[in-house]
Amino acid sequence: MRSLLPWLKDAAYLRLADRAEQQLAKLLGLLLLVVTIVASLQLVVFVFTEMVTPGVTWYGERLVRLLGDLLTLLIAIEVLQNINSYLRHHSIQIELVLLTAITAVARKVIVLPAGAENKPLLLAGLGVAVLFLALAFVLVRSPARLRGADERVPARSSQEVRPSPPADGDGLTESREHPPG
């Protein structure tokens, strides 16, 4: 029992939990990366196969399916960016999460099947979701603009890992490369 006592202290436990969380995020990110690459290759093969097949037309249901598949891959890439951002900044980038959610709702709207216009609750629910996600995005972005933070942040490769910045305590995240003036 005495050997467990050091691990029961808050600081030691938090370090252990943080390391485990980081490793789990890396594992999930790697898994999502592999799945996204495989799905992308499958989609490319499918599209090229369909293009060389005589008599295949690319409008209507086939085009909607292709757009749905492309947007699904885009959502997977955005989730991967969320994981990578978490690993870089040690915090959840709420703007990325909201953009991913907006993309997911847009995908749902685009791939709605024929006859969806006869489901007013579904359409109203999607409309409310879009409205509130957009409102949340504007509210999250507004404090950064008011503080004068630069909205254009250059992309960084995943090789550039920076140490964890101190928490600013407001619950919102922003770019650490361009601190507010």
N, C-alpha and C positions, 0 to 999 in steps of 0.2 A: 504494500500500500504506500510505503514511503517513496518508492520510485515514481509513483504517479503524482505525488504532491507538487513537484515543480511544474508539471503540465496543467495543473488546475489553477495556477495563477493567471490572472487576466492577460498580462502581456504575453506570456508564453503561449497561451491558448490562441490569442488573436494572431500571433505570428504563424502558428501552425495552420489555423483556419485560412489565413490569407494565402499561404503557400499552396494549400490544397485547392483553394478557389482558383488561383492562377493556373495551376496544372490542369484542372478540369476545363477551364475556358480554352486553354491551348488544345486539349484533346478534342473538344467539341468543334473548335475552329478548324482543326485539321480534318476531322471527319466531314464537316460541311464543305470544305474545299475539295476533297476527293469526290464527294457526291455531286457537287456543282460541275466539276470538270467532266465527270462521266455523263451527266445529264446533258451538258452542252454538246459533247461529242455525239451522243445519241440523237439530239435534235438536228445537228448538222447533217448526219447521215440520213435521217428521215426526210429532211427538206430536199437534199440532193436526189434521193431516190424518187421522191414524188415529182421532182422537176423533170426527170428524164422519162417518167412514165407517160406514155401517150394518153391524151384525153383528160388529163387531170387539170382542173380549173382551180384558180386561187382566189375565189371570192366566196362570199357567204360563209357557211359553217366551217369550211377548211381554213379560211383566213382567220376567223375568230379563234379557232383552236390554236393556230400558230401564234397569234398575239397572246393568248392565254399562257402558252408554254414559255414564250419569251419573257413575259412579265413575271412568271413564276421564277425563272432563272434570275431575273433582275432582283427580285425579292430575296432570293438566296444570297446573292452577292451583297445586298445591303445588310442582311443579317451577319454575314461574314465581316463586313466593315464595322458593324456594331461590336462584334467580339474583339476585333483587332484594336478598335478605339478603346475599349475597356482595358485591354492589356497594356496599351500605351499610357493612358491617363489614370488608370485605376479608379475610374468612375464611369457611370453610364452617361453617354452623350444623348440627352433627351431629344435633341433636334433630329438626330439620325433615327431614333426609334419612331418619332412621329412621321418622318418622311417614309420610312418603311411601311408604317401602318396606312398612310395615305396611298402609297403605291398598291398595297394589298386591296384596299377598297376600290381603287380605280380598276384593278384587274377584275374584281368581282363584277363591277358595272359593265365592263367591256364584254365579258363572257356570259352575261345573262342569257339564258336560253330564250327561244321564241316563246311567247306566251307569258313572259314575266310581267308584262304590262297589266295582266289580270290579277296580280298579287300586290295590291296597294300597300299592305303592311311591309312587305319586303322592300319596295321602292322607297317608302317613307323612312324605313330604318337605315337604308344605305345613304339617303340624303342627309339624315340627321348625323350619321357617322362622319360623312365628309365635312359637314358644317362644323362639328365640334372638333374634329382633328385639325382642320384649317385654323379654327379659332385658337386652339391650344398652341399650334405652331407659331402663330402671330404673337401670342402672349409670351411665349418662351423667347422669341427673337427680339421683342421690344426692349427688354432691359439691356441687352448687349448693345443695341443701337443707341439707347439713351446714354450709356457710359462712353460711347464713341469707339467701341471696339471695331477693329477692321473685320469686315465680313468675309473678305477674300483671304482664305488661308491656303498657302501652297500645300500641295499634296506631299506627303512624306512616304518613303518606302517603309516597309515593315522592318527593315534593318535598323532604322533610326529609332532606337528606344531611348526615351528620356526618363530620368528618375521621377518618382512620384512627386507632383507639386503639392504644396501645403493646401489644405482645404480652405476655401474662402467663406464657408459657413452659410452661403445663401441657398444651397441646394441646387443651384443652376450651374451648368458647366459651360465653359467657353474655351476658346483657343488659348493655350498657354504660351504660344509663340509670340503673340501680339497682346501683351497685357494692356488693360485699360489705361489711358493716359491720365 
